[in-house]
């Protein structure tokens, strides 16, 4: 696994030791499947990070499976599609 994401109702942290990324995002839920992520903290060790404190990513969860979910994220006119595995639902 390259990146570990831990999410609560209000925050999300993303850590990738391989890529030197360490973000904390504030989450503003718009409905059950859409939310905005606002970057609050960046202690990444890589100079390649494109995000700045205050940047917002709009995320839409498009499908939920037993152990993963599909998402679409929009940032500054660019859209990415992907999926995340669900490791713990506590």
PyMOL Python script that loads the backbone (N, CA, C, O; Angstrom):
from pymol import cmd

cmd.read_pdbstr("""\
ATOM      1  N   UNK A   1       0.836  -1.167   0.000  1.00  0.00           N
ATOM      2  CA  UNK A   1       0.000   0.000   0.000  1.00  0.00           C
ATOM      3  C   UNK A   1       0.892   1.246   0.000  1.00  0.00           C
ATOM      4  O   UNK A   1       1.769   1.383   0.854  1.00  0.00           O
ATOM      5  N   UNK A   2       0.675   2.129  -0.932  1.00  0.00           N
ATOM      6  CA  UNK A   2       1.486   3.339  -1.030  1.00  0.00           C
ATOM      7  C   UNK A   2       1.027   4.434  -0.079  1.00  0.00           C
ATOM      8  O   UNK A   2       1.855   5.107   0.535  1.00  0.00           O
ATOM      9  N   UNK A   3      -0.270   4.619   0.048  1.00  0.00           N
ATOM     10  CA  UNK A   3      -0.813   5.707   0.861  1.00  0.00           C
ATOM     11  C   UNK A   3      -1.838   5.152   1.838  1.00  0.00           C
ATOM     12  O   UNK A   3      -2.704   4.361   1.463  1.00  0.00           O
ATOM     13  N   UNK A   4      -1.733   5.574   3.098  1.00  0.00           N
ATOM     14  CA  UNK A   4      -2.722   5.199   4.107  1.00  0.00           C
ATOM     15  C   UNK A   4      -3.573   6.424   4.385  1.00  0.00           C
ATOM     16  O   UNK A   4      -3.056   7.496   4.699  1.00  0.00           O
ATOM     17  N   UNK A   5      -4.892   6.255   4.267  1.00  0.00           N
ATOM     18  CA  UNK A   5      -5.847   7.328   4.515  1.00  0.00           C
ATOM     19  C   UNK A   5      -6.677   6.947   5.732  1.00  0.00           C
ATOM     20  O   UNK A   5      -7.243   5.856   5.796  1.00  0.00           O
ATOM     21  N   UNK A   6      -6.739   7.855   6.689  1.00  0.00           N
ATOM     22  CA  UNK A   6      -7.581   7.661   7.870  1.00  0.00           C
ATOM     23  C   UNK A   6      -8.593   8.793   7.868  1.00  0.00           C
ATOM     24  O   UNK A   6      -8.229   9.968   7.823  1.00  0.00           O
ATOM     25  N   UNK A   7      -9.871   8.425   7.918  1.00  0.00           N
ATOM     26  CA  UNK A   7     -10.926   9.430   7.825  1.00  0.00           C
ATOM     27  C   UNK A   7     -11.852   9.332   9.028  1.00  0.00           C
ATOM     28  O   UNK A   7     -12.261   8.246   9.440  1.00  0.00           O
ATOM     29  N   UNK A   8     -12.170  10.498   9.576  1.00  0.00           N
ATOM     30  CA  UNK A   8     -13.242  10.615  10.555  1.00  0.00           C
ATOM     31  C   UNK A   8     -14.342  11.424   9.877  1.00  0.00           C
ATOM     32  O   UNK A   8     -14.246  11.731   8.688  1.00  0.00           O
ATOM     33  N   UNK A   9     -15.359  11.762  10.607  1.00  0.00           N
ATOM     34  CA  UNK A   9     -16.442  12.548  10.012  1.00  0.00           C
ATOM     35  C   UNK A   9     -15.974  13.934   9.583  1.00  0.00           C
ATOM     36  O   UNK A   9     -16.512  14.495   8.628  1.00  0.00           O
ATOM     37  N   UNK A  10     -14.971  14.500  10.276  1.00  0.00           N
ATOM     38  CA  UNK A  10     -14.563  15.884  10.020  1.00  0.00           C
ATOM     39  C   UNK A  10     -13.169  16.053   9.416  1.00  0.00           C
ATOM     40  O   UNK A  10     -12.854  17.129   8.908  1.00  0.00           O
ATOM     41  N   UNK A  11     -12.326  15.014   9.457  1.00  0.00           N
ATOM     42  CA  UNK A  11     -10.952  15.153   8.969  1.00  0.00           C
ATOM     43  C   UNK A  11     -10.468  13.893   8.250  1.00  0.00           C
ATOM     44  O   UNK A  11     -10.986  12.794   8.450  1.00  0.00           O
ATOM     45  N   UNK A  12      -9.472  14.090   7.420  1.00  0.00           N
ATOM     46  CA  UNK A  12      -8.831  12.988   6.726  1.00  0.00           C
ATOM     47  C   UNK A  12      -7.325  13.233   6.738  1.00  0.00           C
ATOM     48  O   UNK A  12      -6.867  14.338   6.445  1.00  0.00           O
ATOM     49  N   UNK A  13      -6.557  12.200   7.077  1.00  0.00           N
ATOM     50  CA  UNK A  13      -5.112  12.284   6.972  1.00  0.00           C
ATOM     51  C   UNK A  13      -4.660  11.319   5.884  1.00  0.00           C
ATOM     52  O   UNK A  13      -5.220  10.235   5.719  1.00  0.00           O
ATOM     53  N   UNK A  14      -3.637  11.734   5.149  1.00  0.00           N
ATOM     54  CA  UNK A  14      -3.049  10.905   4.104  1.00  0.00           C
ATOM     55  C   UNK A  14      -1.550  10.871   4.335  1.00  0.00           C
ATOM     56  O   UNK A  14      -0.899  11.913   4.404  1.00  0.00           O
ATOM     57  N   UNK A  15      -1.005   9.664   4.453  1.00  0.00           N
ATOM     58  CA  UNK A  15       0.428   9.516   4.679  1.00  0.00           C
ATOM     59  C   UNK A  15       0.976   8.494   3.695  1.00  0.00           C
ATOM     60  O   UNK A  15       0.460   7.384   3.566  1.00  0.00           O
ATOM     61  N   UNK A  16       2.037   8.901   3.004  1.00  0.00           N
ATOM     62  CA  UNK A  16       2.760   8.000   2.108  1.00  0.00           C
ATOM     63  C   UNK A  16       4.243   8.174   2.379  1.00  0.00           C
ATOM     64  O   UNK A  16       4.862   9.139   1.930  1.00  0.00           O
ATOM     65  N   UNK A  17       4.804   7.226   3.122  1.00  0.00           N
ATOM     66  CA  UNK A  17       6.235   7.294   3.399  1.00  0.00           C
ATOM     67  C   UNK A  17       7.027   7.170   2.104  1.00  0.00           C
ATOM     68  O   UNK A  17       8.064   7.813   1.944  1.00  0.00           O
ATOM     69  N   UNK A  18       6.548   6.357   1.195  1.00  0.00           N
ATOM     70  CA  UNK A  18       7.227   6.157  -0.093  1.00  0.00           C
ATOM     71  C   UNK A  18       7.355   7.465  -0.875  1.00  0.00           C
ATOM     72  O   UNK A  18       8.391   7.729  -1.484  1.00  0.00           O
ATOM     73  N   UNK A  19       6.295   8.285  -0.854  1.00  0.00           N
ATOM     74  CA  UNK A  19       6.275   9.528  -1.625  1.00  0.00           C
ATOM     75  C   UNK A  19       6.551  10.773  -0.779  1.00  0.00           C
ATOM     76  O   UNK A  19       6.610  11.879  -1.317  1.00  0.00           O
ATOM     77  N   UNK A  20       6.720  10.611   0.535  1.00  0.00           N
ATOM     78  CA  UNK A  20       7.005  11.750   1.407  1.00  0.00           C
ATOM     79  C   UNK A  20       5.825  12.672   1.627  1.00  0.00           C
ATOM     80  O   UNK A  20       6.003  13.858   1.902  1.00  0.00           O
ATOM     81  N   UNK A  21       4.595  12.125   1.506  1.00  0.00           N
ATOM     82  CA  UNK A  21       3.383  12.940   1.631  1.00  0.00           C
ATOM     83  C   UNK A  21       2.760  12.742   3.010  1.00  0.00           C
ATOM     84  O   UNK A  21       2.662  11.624   3.516  1.00  0.00           O
ATOM     85  N   UNK A  22       2.338  13.870   3.608  1.00  0.00           N
ATOM     86  CA  UNK A  22       1.647  13.828   4.892  1.00  0.00           C
ATOM     87  C   UNK A  22       0.710  15.032   4.964  1.00  0.00           C
ATOM     88  O   UNK A  22       1.139  16.145   5.267  1.00  0.00           O
ATOM     89  N   UNK A  23      -0.577  14.797   4.681  1.00  0.00           N
ATOM     90  CA  UNK A  23      -1.592  15.849   4.638  1.00  0.00           C
ATOM     91  C   UNK A  23      -2.642  15.626   5.716  1.00  0.00           C
ATOM     92  O   UNK A  23      -2.930  14.490   6.093  1.00  0.00           O
ATOM     93  N   UNK A  24      -3.213  16.727   6.210  1.00  0.00           N
ATOM     94  CA  UNK A  24      -4.437  16.676   7.003  1.00  0.00           C
ATOM     95  C   UNK A  24      -5.446  17.591   6.319  1.00  0.00           C
ATOM     96  O   UNK A  24      -5.179  18.771   6.094  1.00  0.00           O
ATOM     97  N   UNK A  25      -6.599  17.033   5.994  1.00  0.00           N
ATOM     98  CA  UNK A  25      -7.677  17.751   5.312  1.00  0.00           C
ATOM     99  C   UNK A  25      -8.869  17.882   6.248  1.00  0.00           C
ATOM    100  O   UNK A  25      -9.165  16.963   7.012  1.00  0.00           O
ATOM    101  N   UNK A  26      -9.549  19.015   6.194  1.00  0.00           N
ATOM    102  CA  UNK A  26     -10.841  19.193   6.866  1.00  0.00           C
ATOM    103  C   UNK A  26     -11.915  18.784   5.868  1.00  0.00           C
ATOM    104  O   UNK A  26     -11.846  19.154   4.696  1.00  0.00           O
ATOM    105  N   UNK A  27     -12.896  18.031   6.318  1.00  0.00           N
ATOM    106  CA  UNK A  27     -13.966  17.559   5.444  1.00  0.00           C
ATOM    107  C   UNK A  27     -15.252  18.324   5.702  1.00  0.00           C
ATOM    108  O   UNK A  27     -15.689  18.459   6.845  1.00  0.00           O
ATOM    109  N   UNK A  28     -15.852  18.821   4.637  1.00  0.00           N
ATOM    110  CA  UNK A  28     -17.181  19.438   4.696  1.00  0.00           C
ATOM    111  C   UNK A  28     -18.099  18.595   3.839  1.00  0.00           C
ATOM    112  O   UNK A  28     -18.065  18.676   2.611  1.00  0.00           O
ATOM    113  N   UNK A  29     -18.920  17.784   4.490  1.00  0.00           N
ATOM    114  CA  UNK A  29     -19.830  16.895   3.770  1.00  0.00           C
ATOM    115  C   UNK A  29     -20.997  17.689   3.205  1.00  0.00           C
ATOM    116  O   UNK A  29     -21.622  18.480   3.911  1.00  0.00           O
ATOM    117  N   UNK A  30     -21.286  17.473   1.923  1.00  0.00           N
ATOM    118  CA  UNK A  30     -22.389  18.139   1.243  1.00  0.00           C
ATOM    119  C   UNK A  30     -23.637  17.269   1.242  1.00  0.00           C
ATOM    120  O   UNK A  30     -24.756  17.777   1.297  1.00  0.00           O
ATOM    121  N   UNK A  31     -23.442  15.967   1.180  1.00  0.00           N
ATOM    122  CA  UNK A  31     -24.504  14.969   1.297  1.00  0.00           C
ATOM    123  C   UNK A  31     -23.812  13.645   1.625  1.00  0.00           C
ATOM    124  O   UNK A  31     -22.621  13.643   1.935  1.00  0.00           O
ATOM    125  N   UNK A  32     -24.521  12.531   1.567  1.00  0.00           N
ATOM    126  CA  UNK A  32     -23.941  11.236   1.957  1.00  0.00           C
ATOM    127  C   UNK A  32     -22.781  10.788   1.072  1.00  0.00           C
ATOM    128  O   UNK A  32     -21.965   9.970   1.498  1.00  0.00           O
ATOM    129  N   UNK A  33     -22.694  11.307  -0.144  1.00  0.00           N
ATOM    130  CA  UNK A  33     -21.679  10.833  -1.087  1.00  0.00           C
ATOM    131  C   UNK A  33     -20.778  11.920  -1.669  1.00  0.00           C
ATOM    132  O   UNK A  33     -19.946  11.625  -2.526  1.00  0.00           O
ATOM    133  N   UNK A  34     -20.921  13.157  -1.229  1.00  0.00           N
ATOM    134  CA  UNK A  34     -20.091  14.242  -1.750  1.00  0.00           C
ATOM    135  C   UNK A  34     -19.563  15.099  -0.611  1.00  0.00           C
ATOM    136  O   UNK A  34     -20.266  15.387   0.358  1.00  0.00           O
ATOM    137  N   UNK A  35     -18.299  15.499  -0.757  1.00  0.00           N
ATOM    138  CA  UNK A  35     -17.701  16.356   0.260  1.00  0.00           C
ATOM    139  C   UNK A  35     -16.570  17.179  -0.347  1.00  0.00           C
ATOM    140  O   UNK A  35     -16.029  16.846  -1.401  1.00  0.00           O
ATOM    141  N   UNK A  36     -16.232  18.250   0.341  1.00  0.00           N
ATOM    142  CA  UNK A  36     -15.071  19.064  -0.003  1.00  0.00           C
ATOM    143  C   UNK A  36     -13.979  18.767   1.008  1.00  0.00           C
ATOM    144  O   UNK A  36     -14.239  18.668   2.207  1.00  0.00           O
ATOM    145  N   UNK A  37     -12.756  18.625   0.519  1.00  0.00           N
ATOM    146  CA  UNK A  37     -11.578  18.458   1.360  1.00  0.00           C
ATOM    147  C   UNK A  37     -10.783  19.756   1.296  1.00  0.00           C
ATOM    148  O   UNK A  37     -10.390  20.186   0.211  1.00  0.00           O
ATOM    149  N   UNK A  38     -10.540  20.387   2.445  1.00  0.00           N
ATOM    150  CA  UNK A  38      -9.788  21.635   2.502  1.00  0.00           C
ATOM    151  C   UNK A  38      -8.474  21.335   3.235  1.00  0.00           C
ATOM    152  O   UNK A  38      -8.482  20.875   4.377  1.00  0.00           O
ATOM    153  N   UNK A  39      -7.352  21.602   2.565  1.00  0.00           N
ATOM    154  CA  UNK A  39      -6.057  21.289   3.155  1.00  0.00           C
ATOM    155  C   UNK A  39      -5.773  22.192   4.348  1.00  0.00           C
ATOM    156  O   UNK A  39      -5.709  23.414   4.217  1.00  0.00           O
ATOM    157  N   UNK A  40      -5.600  21.564   5.526  1.00  0.00           N
ATOM    158  CA  UNK A  40      -5.312  22.299   6.758  1.00  0.00           C
ATOM    159  C   UNK A  40      -3.854  22.218   7.164  1.00  0.00           C
ATOM    160  O   UNK A  40      -3.307  23.169   7.723  1.00  0.00           O
ATOM    161  N   UNK A  41      -3.216  21.078   6.883  1.00  0.00           N
ATOM    162  CA  UNK A  41      -1.848  20.871   7.358  1.00  0.00           C
ATOM    163  C   UNK A  41      -1.079  20.042   6.338  1.00  0.00           C
ATOM    164  O   UNK A  41      -1.584  19.045   5.821  1.00  0.00           O
ATOM    165  N   UNK A  42       0.140  20.465   6.060  1.00  0.00           N
ATOM    166  CA  UNK A  42       1.004  19.753   5.123  1.00  0.00           C
ATOM    167  C   UNK A  42       2.398  19.664   5.733  1.00  0.00           C
ATOM    168  O   UNK A  42       3.123  20.657   5.789  1.00  0.00           O
ATOM    169  N   UNK A  43       2.765  18.476   6.187  1.00  0.00           N
ATOM    170  CA  UNK A  43       4.119  18.272   6.691  1.00  0.00           C
ATOM    171  C   UNK A  43       4.857  17.271   5.802  1.00  0.00           C
ATOM    172  O   UNK A  43       5.652  16.458   6.275  1.00  0.00           O
ATOM    173  N   UNK A  44       4.573  17.353   4.509  1.00  0.00           N
ATOM    174  CA  UNK A  44       5.216  16.489   3.532  1.00  0.00           C
ATOM    175  C   UNK A  44       6.701  16.812   3.442  1.00  0.00           C
ATOM    176  O   UNK A  44       7.132  17.931   3.721  1.00  0.00           O
ATOM    177  N   UNK A  45       7.463  15.815   3.049  1.00  0.00           N
ATOM    178  CA  UNK A  45       8.911  15.988   2.920  1.00  0.00           C
ATOM    179  C   UNK A  45       9.360  16.042   1.466  1.00  0.00           C
ATOM    180  O   UNK A  45      10.559  16.022   1.188  1.00  0.00           O
ATOM    181  N   UNK A  46       8.421  16.108   0.547  1.00  0.00           N
ATOM    182  CA  UNK A  46       8.755  16.170  -0.862  1.00  0.00           C
ATOM    183  C   UNK A  46       8.458  17.559  -1.423  1.00  0.00           C
ATOM    184  O   UNK A  46       7.457  18.171  -1.049  1.00  0.00           O
ATOM    185  N   UNK A  47       9.304  18.063  -2.307  1.00  0.00           N
ATOM    186  CA  UNK A  47       9.029  19.373  -2.919  1.00  0.00           C
ATOM    187  C   UNK A  47       8.033  19.280  -4.074  1.00  0.00           C
ATOM    188  O   UNK A  47       7.701  20.301  -4.678  1.00  0.00           O
ATOM    189  N   UNK A  48       7.557  18.093  -4.389  1.00  0.00           N
ATOM    190  CA  UNK A  48       6.679  17.889  -5.548  1.00  0.00           C
ATOM    191  C   UNK A  48       5.208  18.082  -5.247  1.00  0.00           C
ATOM    192  O   UNK A  48       4.376  17.915  -6.140  1.00  0.00           O
ATOM    193  N   UNK A  49       4.860  18.430  -4.019  1.00  0.00           N
ATOM    194  CA  UNK A  49       3.463  18.606  -3.628  1.00  0.00           C
ATOM    195  C   UNK A  49       2.871  19.817  -4.348  1.00  0.00           C
ATOM    196  O   UNK A  49       3.465  20.895  -4.357  1.00  0.00           O
ATOM    197  N   UNK A  50       1.696  19.630  -4.950  1.00  0.00           N
ATOM    198  CA  UNK A  50       1.047  20.708  -5.703  1.00  0.00           C
ATOM    199  C   UNK A  50      -0.002  21.455  -4.885  1.00  0.00           C
ATOM    200  O   UNK A  50      -0.504  22.490  -5.324  1.00  0.00           O
ATOM    201  N   UNK A  51      -0.338  20.942  -3.703  1.00  0.00           N
ATOM    202  CA  UNK A  51      -1.378  21.556  -2.890  1.00  0.00           C
ATOM    203  C   UNK A  51      -0.792  22.579  -1.933  1.00  0.00           C
ATOM    204  O   UNK A  51       0.337  22.454  -1.459  1.00  0.00           O
ATOM    205  N   UNK A  52      -1.606  23.601  -1.667  1.00  0.00           N
ATOM    206  CA  UNK A  52      -1.252  24.634  -0.688  1.00  0.00           C
ATOM    207  C   UNK A  52      -2.337  24.668   0.385  1.00  0.00           C
ATOM    208  O   UNK A  52      -3.482  24.292   0.134  1.00  0.00           O
ATOM    209  N   UNK A  53      -1.970  25.119   1.579  1.00  0.00           N
ATOM    210  CA  UNK A  53      -2.939  25.244   2.669  1.00  0.00           C
ATOM    211  C   UNK A  53      -4.131  26.060   2.162  1.00  0.00           C
ATOM    212  O   UNK A  53      -3.957  27.130   1.580  1.00  0.00           O
ATOM    213  N   UNK A  54      -5.337  25.546   2.388  1.00  0.00           N
ATOM    214  CA  UNK A  54      -6.554  26.216   1.946  1.00  0.00           C
ATOM    215  C   UNK A  54      -7.109  25.688   0.633  1.00  0.00           C
ATOM    216  O   UNK A  54      -8.264  25.956   0.302  1.00  0.00           O
ATOM    217  N   UNK A  55      -6.299  24.934  -0.129  1.00  0.00           N
ATOM    218  CA  UNK A  55      -6.806  24.345  -1.375  1.00  0.00           C
ATOM    219  C   UNK A  55      -7.964  23.402  -1.079  1.00  0.00           C
ATOM    220  O   UNK A  55      -7.993  22.734  -0.045  1.00  0.00           O
ATOM    221  N   UNK A  56      -8.920  23.360  -2.009  1.00  0.00           N
ATOM    222  CA  UNK A  56     -10.110  22.525  -1.839  1.00  0.00           C
ATOM    223  C   UNK A  56     -10.229  21.536  -2.983  1.00  0.00           C
ATOM    224  O   UNK A  56     -10.094  21.896  -4.152  1.00  0.00           O
ATOM    225  N   UNK A  57     -10.480  20.291  -2.631  1.00  0.00           N
ATOM    226  CA  UNK A  57     -10.758  19.235  -3.599  1.00  0.00           C
ATOM    227  C   UNK A  57     -12.200  18.799  -3.390  1.00  0.00           C
ATOM    228  O   UNK A  57     -12.610  18.534  -2.260  1.00  0.00           O
ATOM    229  N   UNK A  58     -12.967  18.724  -4.463  1.00  0.00           N
ATOM    230  CA  UNK A  58     -14.358  18.249  -4.402  1.00  0.00           C
ATOM    231  C   UNK A  58     -14.356  16.761  -4.725  1.00  0.00           C
ATOM    232  O   UNK A  58     -13.824  16.358  -5.759  1.00  0.00           O
ATOM    233  N   UNK A  59     -14.941  15.937  -3.856  1.00  0.00           N
ATOM    234  CA  UNK A  59     -14.935  14.489  -4.026  1.00  0.00           C
ATOM    235  C   UNK A  59     -16.367  13.970  -4.082  1.00  0.00           C
ATOM    236  O   UNK A  59     -17.227  14.376  -3.299  1.00  0.00           O
ATOM    237  N   UNK A  60     -16.599  13.070  -5.021  1.00  0.00           N
ATOM    238  CA  UNK A  60     -17.897  12.405  -5.132  1.00  0.00           C
ATOM    239  C   UNK A  60     -17.651  10.901  -5.105  1.00  0.00           C
ATOM    240  O   UNK A  60     -16.892  10.370  -5.917  1.00  0.00           O
ATOM    241  N   UNK A  61     -18.300  10.221  -4.163  1.00  0.00           N
ATOM    242  CA  UNK A  61     -18.241   8.765  -4.096  1.00  0.00           C
ATOM    243  C   UNK A  61     -19.319   8.241  -5.039  1.00  0.00           C
ATOM    244  O   UNK A  61     -20.506   8.507  -4.845  1.00  0.00           O
ATOM    245  N   UNK A  62     -18.902   7.498  -6.055  1.00  0.00           N
ATOM    246  CA  UNK A  62     -19.861   7.079  -7.086  1.00  0.00           C
ATOM    247  C   UNK A  62     -20.433   5.679  -6.864  1.00  0.00           C
ATOM    248  O   UNK A  62     -21.548   5.392  -7.302  1.00  0.00           O
ATOM    249  N   UNK A  63     -19.684   4.806  -6.190  1.00  0.00           N
ATOM    250  CA  UNK A  63     -20.201   3.465  -5.939  1.00  0.00           C
ATOM    251  C   UNK A  63     -19.483   2.884  -4.729  1.00  0.00           C
ATOM    252  O   UNK A  63     -18.273   3.050  -4.575  1.00  0.00           O
ATOM    253  N   UNK A  64     -20.235   2.201  -3.873  1.00  0.00           N
ATOM    254  CA  UNK A  64     -19.672   1.572  -2.684  1.00  0.00           C
ATOM    255  C   UNK A  64     -19.851   0.066  -2.798  1.00  0.00           C
ATOM    256  O   UNK A  64     -20.945  -0.428  -3.069  1.00  0.00           O
ATOM    257  N   UNK A  65     -18.761  -0.649  -2.588  1.00  0.00           N
ATOM    258  CA  UNK A  65     -18.755  -2.114  -2.595  1.00  0.00           C
ATOM    259  C   UNK A  65     -18.512  -2.587  -1.161  1.00  0.00           C
ATOM    260  O   UNK A  65     -18.416  -1.772  -0.243  1.00  0.00           O
ATOM    261  N   UNK A  66     -18.416  -3.879  -0.976  1.00  0.00           N
ATOM    262  CA  UNK A  66     -18.187  -4.434   0.354  1.00  0.00           C
ATOM    263  C   UNK A  66     -16.856  -3.953   0.949  1.00  0.00           C
ATOM    264  O   UNK A  66     -16.797  -3.614   2.131  1.00  0.00           O
ATOM    265  N   UNK A  67     -15.789  -3.921   0.140  1.00  0.00           N
ATOM    266  CA  UNK A  67     -14.463  -3.618   0.671  1.00  0.00           C
ATOM    267  C   UNK A  67     -13.748  -2.456  -0.024  1.00  0.00           C
ATOM    268  O   UNK A  67     -12.556  -2.247   0.202  1.00  0.00           O
ATOM    269  N   UNK A  68     -14.461  -1.696  -0.869  1.00  0.00           N
ATOM    270  CA  UNK A  68     -13.854  -0.541  -1.534  1.00  0.00           C
ATOM    271  C   UNK A  68     -14.948   0.399  -2.013  1.00  0.00           C
ATOM    272  O   UNK A  68     -16.136   0.080  -1.959  1.00  0.00           O
ATOM    273  N   UNK A  69     -14.522   1.564  -2.482  1.00  0.00           N
ATOM    274  CA  UNK A  69     -15.468   2.495  -3.089  1.00  0.00           C
ATOM    275  C   UNK A  69     -14.788   3.231  -4.234  1.00  0.00           C
ATOM    276  O   UNK A  69     -13.580   3.467  -4.207  1.00  0.00           O
ATOM    277  N   UNK A  70     -15.577   3.590  -5.238  1.00  0.00           N
ATOM    278  CA  UNK A  70     -15.097   4.363  -6.381  1.00  0.00           C
ATOM    279  C   UNK A  70     -15.346   5.837  -6.101  1.00  0.00           C
ATOM    280  O   UNK A  70     -16.355   6.195  -5.494  1.00  0.00           O
ATOM    281  N   UNK A  71     -14.423   6.699  -6.545  1.00  0.00           N
ATOM    282  CA  UNK A  71     -14.564   8.130  -6.328  1.00  0.00           C
ATOM    283  C   UNK A  71     -14.126   8.920  -7.553  1.00  0.00           C
ATOM    284  O   UNK A  71     -13.423   8.424  -8.433  1.00  0.00           O
ATOM    285  N   UNK A  72     -14.573  10.168  -7.569  1.00  0.00           N
ATOM    286  CA  UNK A  72     -14.175  11.143  -8.580  1.00  0.00           C
ATOM    287  C   UNK A  72     -13.800  12.409  -7.826  1.00  0.00           C
ATOM    288  O   UNK A  72     -14.576  12.894  -7.003  1.00  0.00           O
ATOM    289  N   UNK A  73     -12.611  12.949  -8.099  1.00  0.00           N
ATOM    290  CA  UNK A  73     -12.147  14.148  -7.404  1.00  0.00           C
ATOM    291  C   UNK A  73     -11.852  15.240  -8.422  1.00  0.00           C
ATOM    292  O   UNK A  73     -11.259  14.984  -9.471  1.00  0.00           O
ATOM    293  N   UNK A  74     -12.274  16.464  -8.100  1.00  0.00           N
ATOM    294  CA  UNK A  74     -12.046  17.615  -8.973  1.00  0.00           C
ATOM    295  C   UNK A  74     -11.217  18.658  -8.235  1.00  0.00           C
ATOM    296  O   UNK A  74     -11.481  18.980  -7.077  1.00  0.00           O
ATOM    297  N   UNK A  75     -10.187  19.191  -8.947  1.00  0.00           N
ATOM    298  CA  UNK A  75      -9.315  20.206  -8.369  1.00  0.00           C
ATOM    299  C   UNK A  75      -8.799  21.095  -9.485  1.00  0.00           C
ATOM    300  O   UNK A  75      -8.109  20.632 -10.393  1.00  0.00           O
ATOM    301  N   UNK A  76      -9.138  22.382  -9.411  1.00  0.00           N
ATOM    302  CA  UNK A  76      -8.664  23.383 -10.370  1.00  0.00           C
ATOM    303  C   UNK A  76      -8.848  22.946 -11.828  1.00  0.00           C
ATOM    304  O   UNK A  76      -7.922  23.029 -12.635  1.00  0.00           O
ATOM    305  N   UNK A  77     -10.055  22.480 -12.146  1.00  0.00           N
ATOM    306  CA  UNK A  77     -10.385  22.120 -13.520  1.00  0.00           C
ATOM    307  C   UNK A  77      -9.924  20.743 -13.962  1.00  0.00           C
ATOM    308  O   UNK A  77     -10.157  20.362 -15.109  1.00  0.00           O
ATOM    309  N   UNK A  78      -9.280  19.989 -13.089  1.00  0.00           N
ATOM    310  CA  UNK A  78      -8.833  18.631 -13.408  1.00  0.00           C
ATOM    311  C   UNK A  78      -9.680  17.632 -12.631  1.00  0.00           C
ATOM    312  O   UNK A  78     -10.074  17.891 -11.494  1.00  0.00           O
ATOM    313  N   UNK A  79      -9.955  16.495 -13.251  1.00  0.00           N
ATOM    314  CA  UNK A  79     -10.751  15.459 -12.601  1.00  0.00           C
ATOM    315  C   UNK A  79      -9.984  14.144 -12.618  1.00  0.00           C
ATOM    316  O   UNK A  79      -9.427  13.751 -13.643  1.00  0.00           O
ATOM    317  N   UNK A  80      -9.962  13.476 -11.483  1.00  0.00           N
ATOM    318  CA  UNK A  80      -9.340  12.162 -11.347  1.00  0.00           C
ATOM    319  C   UNK A  80     -10.394  11.164 -10.913  1.00  0.00           C
ATOM    320  O   UNK A  80     -11.339  11.509 -10.204  1.00  0.00           O
ATOM    321  N   UNK A  81     -10.223   9.920 -11.346  1.00  0.00           N
ATOM    322  CA  UNK A  81     -11.098   8.826 -10.935  1.00  0.00           C
ATOM    323  C   UNK A  81     -10.237   7.756 -10.277  1.00  0.00           C
ATOM    324  O   UNK A  81      -9.094   7.540 -10.681  1.00  0.00           O
ATOM    325  N   UNK A  82     -10.779   7.092  -9.272  1.00  0.00           N
ATOM    326  CA  UNK A  82     -10.025   6.035  -8.623  1.00  0.00           C
ATOM    327  C   UNK A  82     -10.885   5.276  -7.652  1.00  0.00           C
ATOM    328  O   UNK A  82     -12.109   5.405  -7.635  1.00  0.00           O
ATOM    329  N   UNK A  83     -10.215   4.473  -6.836  1.00  0.00           N
ATOM    330  CA  UNK A  83     -10.927   3.720  -5.804  1.00  0.00           C
ATOM    331  C   UNK A  83     -10.023   3.622  -4.582  1.00  0.00           C
ATOM    332  O   UNK A  83      -8.798   3.708  -4.678  1.00  0.00           O
ATOM    333  N   UNK A  84     -10.660   3.442  -3.436  1.00  0.00           N
ATOM    334  CA  UNK A  84      -9.947   3.205  -2.183  1.00  0.00           C
ATOM    335  C   UNK A  84     -10.507   1.947  -1.547  1.00  0.00           C
ATOM    336  O   UNK A  84     -11.711   1.696  -1.599  1.00  0.00           O
ATOM    337  N   UNK A  85      -9.628   1.161  -0.947  1.00  0.00           N
ATOM    338  CA  UNK A  85     -10.066   0.011  -0.179  1.00  0.00           C
ATOM    339  C   UNK A  85     -10.528   0.465   1.203  1.00  0.00           C
ATOM    340  O   UNK A  85      -9.984   1.412   1.771  1.00  0.00           O
ATOM    341  N   UNK A  86     -11.523  -0.213   1.726  1.00  0.00           N
ATOM    342  CA  UNK A  86     -12.033   0.053   3.072  1.00  0.00           C
ATOM    343  C   UNK A  86     -11.439  -1.018   3.974  1.00  0.00           C
ATOM    344  O   UNK A  86     -11.776  -2.196   3.852  1.00  0.00           O
ATOM    345  N   UNK A  87     -10.553  -0.610   4.883  1.00  0.00           N
ATOM    346  CA  UNK A  87      -9.889  -1.576   5.742  1.00  0.00           C
ATOM    347  C   UNK A  87     -10.548  -1.709   7.101  1.00  0.00           C
ATOM    348  O   UNK A  87     -10.458  -2.768   7.723  1.00  0.00           O
ATOM    349  N   UNK A  88     -11.210  -0.659   7.580  1.00  0.00           N
ATOM    350  CA  UNK A  88     -11.828  -0.678   8.888  1.00  0.00           C
ATOM    351  C   UNK A  88     -13.015   0.285   8.865  1.00  0.00           C
ATOM    352  O   UNK A  88     -12.862   1.438   8.463  1.00  0.00           O
ATOM    353  N   UNK A  89     -14.163  -0.159   9.277  1.00  0.00           N
ATOM    354  CA  UNK A  89     -15.353   0.687   9.232  1.00  0.00           C
ATOM    355  C   UNK A  89     -15.769   1.182  10.603  1.00  0.00           C
ATOM    356  O   UNK A  89     -16.903   1.628  10.774  1.00  0.00           O
ATOM    357  N   UNK A  90     -14.875   1.114  11.591  1.00  0.00           N
ATOM    358  CA  UNK A  90     -15.213   1.579  12.951  1.00  0.00           C
ATOM    359  C   UNK A  90     -15.354   3.056  12.984  1.00  0.00           C
ATOM    360  O   UNK A  90     -15.635   3.626  14.039  1.00  0.00           O
TER     361      UNK A  90
END
""", "prot")
cmd.dss("prot")
cmd.show_as("cartoon", "prot")
cmd.util.cbc("prot")
cmd.orient("prot")
